Amino acid sequence: MRIWHIALIIGLAGQSAIGGAHASQASPAPSTRQLTGLSPQDAVSLIAKLEEAQRNLEAGKFESFELLAGSIASYDEAKVSPRDVFLKVPFKSVWSVERVRSDNELWQPYRLAYAPDGPGKRYWEIEVVLGIDGDIQRVSMTNKPPAPF
């Protein structure tokens, strides 16, 4: 009986050591922004436009772009207004910027991703559409669960 007790303790200790090893192997957040279909300068320019729009809204200036935000109905993010969500996003922390192909020559869409709680957690997918003059026409933000869901 005593041998079984010792074997059980050793087995449990081994399990916790293995579990700890798996936890430490989690993939870290990318140290550089992931870009697809655009240059680093284009990404910086897009983020600067979004930050300027934030500053203008906070200062009470008129911004004419469409602003949408949403989430799964049961998530707390669905209770917050689109404007509040937009103003809280630290666009410098966006970890992915992608230029999306479009057949419409007058609009240029981009898709950004921001994970406030780190990788593997819910994140904001942000679609930004620039018009022919380079001004923001629409910002649509969706809070999503991580892949593969």
WODA-V432402 format. One line per field, one symbol per residue. phi: phi as a letter, one per 20 degrees, with the letter a starting at -180 (. if undefined). psi: psi as a letter, one per 20 degrees, with the letter a starting at -180 (. if undefined). burial: b if it has 16 or more other C-alpha atoms within 10 Angstrom, else e. A space follows every 10 residues. Layout:
phi = ???
psi = ???
burial = ???
This chain:
phi = .fffffffff ffffffffgf ffffeffffg ecfedcnbeg ffffffffff ffffffffen ffceffccba afgeffffee fgfffgfefe ffefdbccee fbeefeccec cdccdfdnfn dgbeedddde efenefdbcc dcecfffef
psi = ghghgghggg ghghghgggh ghhijqprqp hqpppojrrh hggggghhgg hghgggghij qppjqpoqqa rphiqhhiiq qhgggghipn hijpippppp qqioiipoqq pqppnhjrqj rqrppopppq ahjjqphqpp pppqqrqj.
burial = eeeeeeeeee eeeeeeeeee eeeeeeeeee eebebeeeee eebeebbebb bebbeeeeee eeeeeebbbb beeeeebbee ebeebbbebe beebbbbbbe eeeeeebbbb bbbbbeeebe ebbbbbbbbb eeeeebbbbb bbbbeeeee
